[in-house]
């Protein structure tokens, strides 16, 4: 594997992917985008994986597309071979972005393509598409307003201003803002919690949430009922009893 990407796989089923171009704040040049897509596609087929963590090297997440490359070669057209957001969306496993430093424009889109986002208290977020003279192509124009509301999305995108992690948490842009020195600890604690869930259930529930989110509420409720009934038909009383015992035991351990 190219050294612009690092992969660690733990015994718990956690695959940690690290963007490794620290000299340019992990900016996404064509080589990194294509390598990331290939790695995500590989991990999507890896039965050992239970959860994916995406992070950046050297205390920063991602500064977006590589501006030096853009100034030389222009804006690349996105396709399945170089669209990491699409590759993340296709991941069957739950995904977590661990954000330090900056997540700017394409870097922000990459973070928001993950199912969950944890950020250190010094992290900063920005959408500079307007100031760059580029329209987003990885879903940010639609995803941002659904996360934080249309007015707040307009403020963030039209101004191009940076937002701190605490405000991002208040707005609902991220799951958690955590102290800088606990980001790894809290990220991997969450990843381990997810990794211990039954993998077939985690995948099925992730698909249900994602597929339903694309639909109007009424249609999404019908979808949930259909899948719930289909799933229930394959369950046995014995399996439900075992699951119930395991849930009660875990609840006592978390008291």
N, C-alpha and C positions, 0 to 999 in steps of 0.2 A: 504494500500500500504506500502511496506517496506520503511524504512527511508533512504535507500541508493538511493532512487529516490524521488524527490519532484515535485509536479505538481501544477501549478496555472493556472486557467482559468479566463480570464477577460470578461467583458461584451462586449468587442469589438470582441470577437471570437478568441482571441490570447491564445493559450495553451503554457505555458512555462514549459519545462521539465529541471530539474536541476540534474546533476549527483552529488551525495552527499556522497562521500568517501574522505573528505578533508584530512584525516590523511595520505592518500597514493596518494595525488594529483589526486583523482578521477580515479584511475587505474581501468581497466575493469576486475574484476574477473568474474567467471562463474555466480555467483548470480546476479551481476549487469547487465551483458549482457542479461541474460534471463529475468530479470525484465524489462529492457528497451525494449526488443522485445515485451513483453506482453503489455506494456503500449502503445507503438506505434501502435500496432494492434488495441487496444481499441480506441485510438484517431482517427484512420483512419475511424472508423465507426461512429464517433460522429458528428452529423449534425450541432452542435453548433460551431465547429471549423472552422476557416477561414485561419489560419496560425499557424505554429509551430515554436517556438523558443527553441533551444537547447543550454544549457550553463552548466558551472561547478561551484560548490560551492567553496568559500574561495579563490577567485581571481585566479583560475586556471581552465583550460578547462579539459584536460585529458592527463595523462602520458602514455597512451597505455595499453597494457595488463598487468595484475598484475604479476610482476616478481617473487614475493615470491610464488605465486600459481604455476607459470610455473616451478620453480625450484623443486617443490614438486611433481607435477602431470604431468608435461610435457605439450606440446602444444595441446590444445583441437582441435578436428575437428569441423569445422563449419557446422551448419545445420540451417534450418529455425527457430528452437527454440532458437538459441543463436547468430544469425547474425544480429546485429543492423543496419549494412549498408544496408542489403537487406530489412529490415523493413522500413528504411528511404526511400529507393528507391520506395517502394510500397505505400508511403504516397500520397494520392490524393491532399493534401493541400500543398501550397508552404512552404518551410522550410528554416529557417535562423539559422546559427551557430553564437553565440556570444562568441568569443575566448578571454580569458584573460590568462596570465601565459603561460603555454606550451600546445601545441598540438603535441604529439610525436607518430610516428609510427601508432599504432592502433587509437590513439587520432586524428592524422592527417587524417586518413581514415574516422573517424567518422565526423569530420568537413567538409571534402570534399564531404561527402555523402549528405550534405544539399545543397539546391539549391543556397544559397547565404551565404557568410562568411564575417562577420564584426569582426575586431580584434582591441584590444587596442594597443597603440603604443609600449607598453612593451612586447607584446606577442611574443612568439618564436615558430618556427615550425621545425620539424626534421623528417627524415625517417631513422631509425636505423635498418631496416631489415637486411641489409648486415652485420652489426657489431654484430647483435644478432644471425646470422646464420639461419635465417628464411626467406622463401619466402612469400610475401604478398598473402593473400587469399580473401581480401575484395575489390579488384579492383585497388589498388594503382599503380601497375606496368603499367597499361594501362591508367588510368585516369590522372595521373600526367603528362605524356608526351603530352596528348591532351590539358591540361590546359596551360602548360608553354613551350612546345616544347621539342623535344627529348634530345637535348644537355643539357638543363638546368635540365631536370628530371634526366639525368645521373649524373650530378654534385651533385645534392641534395641527390640522393639515394646511389651513390657509395661512397661519402665522409662521409655520416652520420652527416655532420655538421649542426649546428643550424642556422636558418635564422630568422632575425628580421621581424617584421610586415611591416615596410616600404619597405624593399626589396621584401617581399612576394606580396605586392600590385603592385610594379613596374613590377614584373614578371607575374602578372595576376593570382597568386595563390589564392588571396582573392579579394573580392569586394572593401573593404575600410580598411585603417588603420586610426584609430581615436584616439584623446586624451584619456588617461586612464579614466578620470572622465566623459567622455561623451558616453562611449560605451553603457550603458543601455539606455540612452536617445535616441541615434541615432538608436539603434536596434529596440526599441519599436515604434519610429516614423515611421520607414520603415514598421514594422509589421502592424501598424494601417493603413498606406496607402494601403497596400495590402488587409487588412481585409475589407476595404470599397468597394473594387471592387466586381462586381457581382460574387458570388462563382462558379456558373456553368461555367462562362467564364474563370475564373482563373484556374479551374481544366482542362477544355478542352485545354486551351493554354499550360499549363504545360505538359500535355500528348503529345501535338503536338511537342513541343520543344524536349522533352525527346525521343520520338519515332523517330523523324527525325534525331536526333544526332547520332543514332546508324547506320544510313544508309549512303551510298555514296550520295553526293550532288544531283545528278540527280534523284535518287530514292526518296530522301527527298522532293524535289520540287514537284514531282508527288503526294506524300503523302499529302503535304500541299494543293495542288489544290483539291484533292479528298475531304478532310475534310472541306475545305472552302466552296466548292459547296454544300456539304451535310448540313452544318450549315446554309448557306444562304437560303436554301429552307424552313427553319422553321421560318425565320424572317419576320416580317410584317413592313410596312411603318411606322405604329404608334410607334412600339417599337424602330425603328431606330431614329425617331424624338425625342422621349423621351431621348434616350441615347445621342443624339447629344446635346440636351439642357443641360443635366447634365455635359457633357464634357466641354462645353463652360463656364458654371458657375464655374466649378472647376479650369479651366485655369485662369479665372479672379481672383479667390481667391488666386492663386499662384503667381500672378504678384508682 
